[in-house]
Amino acid sequence: MSDFGAELCCIGDRSWQFRVTRPPRDHGEAVKLLRQHYLYAWQDDAYEQETIENSAAALRVSTHWMFFWQ
C-alpha cells in the first residue's frame, strides 16, 4: 500500500486504520486496490457489483482506510 502513501495510524482490538496521502487516481486502480483490501478484511457482500462500484469510488476520495474483523 506504499504506492498510495498509506501509513498505519491506529490499531484497535479488531481493526487497523491507515492514513492515506495518495488515494487511487482512477476507477480501475481503485478496483484493483479494493481486491487487495478484501484479502485482508473479507466482507460477505463485497463482490456484489454495487458494493464494488461504491467502495471503489470511496477509496478515490478517502484519506483514511479502515480494516476490521468480526
Secondary structure, DSSP 8 states (H G I E B T S, - for coil): -GGGTEEEEEE-SSEEEEEESS--SSHHHHHHHHHHHHHHS--TTTTSHHHHHHHHHHHHH-SEEEEE--
